[in-house]
Amino acid sequence: MSSPEPYKIVVVGDGNTGKTCLLMSYIKNEFPIDYVPTIFDNFTTQTVVDNNEHKISLWDTAGQEVYENLRTLCYPNTKCFILCYAINIRQSYANIINIWIPEIRHYSNNAAIVLVGTKSDLRVKNSSKFVTTAEGKRLCSKVNADSFIESSAKIKHNISEIFVEAVRAIKKQDRTLHCSDKY
Ligand SMILES: Nc1nc2c(ncn2[C@@H]2O[C@H](COP(=O)(O)OP(=O)(O)OP(=O)(O)O)[C@@H](O)[C@H]2O)c(=O)[nH]1
């Protein structure tokens, strides 16, 4: 019997929000200090979620607008988008609604979404400069994402949790689609 296709998970969001670092932290347990726009290769790995083993394939994308045509080539068959904004860059938070939701929904209506507020290590308590956790949660329900997590690749906070949530969201979405097929 052939093994099932890996779940395709694509990481998107503005440039400089920490997408490559998040993947490197998860896969290689590394945190690259210098900003090097997207060099992470696609990577397939195994993960155990709720006592079941799953194969996942991870795709990095380039956030800059000039790469839009290239980026969208990898959207077909995506099971889950990890949608990133950086908590210290308010524009990247606004762009979730301005740019990213319209772009990913144009290519995929059914994919699950995990919303991630990156660089949580940078937050200074009570400073309005930073996107708050409450604002993140509000955005999550506004865009109908499956879950919301704040994380930091730098201090390895909530990194594997992102992918656990992604697999759970994919399984939930698969169940919903199977059910609706029957009616
Ligand atoms: N403090 C802090 N800095 C981070 C974190 N993650 C990434 N960075 C820094 O943010 C910058 C951008 O990180 P990248 O991972 O290259 O960002 P990207 O979203 O992949 O950027 P593009 O490839 O342009 O789309 C780098 O200087 C990283 O060192 C984090 O969790 N905390």
The ligand as an ORCA input file, in Angstrom:
! r2SCAN-3c Opt
* xyz 0 1
  N      13.797     38.997     18.062
  C      13.442     38.115     17.122
  N      13.871     38.281     15.850
  C      13.480     37.374     14.925
  C      12.641     36.262     15.255
  N      12.431     35.562     14.124
  C      13.106     36.190     13.151
  N      13.747     37.275     13.616
  C      14.591     38.195     12.856
  O      13.767     38.800     11.857
  C      14.486     38.940     10.639
  C      13.713     38.306      9.502
  O      13.615     36.916      9.681
  P      13.301     35.919      8.457
  O      12.976     34.598      9.057
  O      14.362     35.955      7.428
  O      11.974     36.623      7.849
  P      11.067     36.170      6.619
  O       9.659     36.411      7.029
  O      11.387     34.761      6.200
  O      11.464     37.201      5.474
  P      11.243     37.095      3.858
  O      12.084     35.945      3.372
  O      11.703     38.409      3.345
  O       9.793     36.881      3.566
  C      15.892     38.345     10.895
  O      16.782     39.396     11.214
  C      15.704     37.456     12.100
  O      16.869     37.326     12.883
  C      12.216     36.123     16.629
  O      11.501     35.193     17.019
  N      12.650     37.093     17.498
*
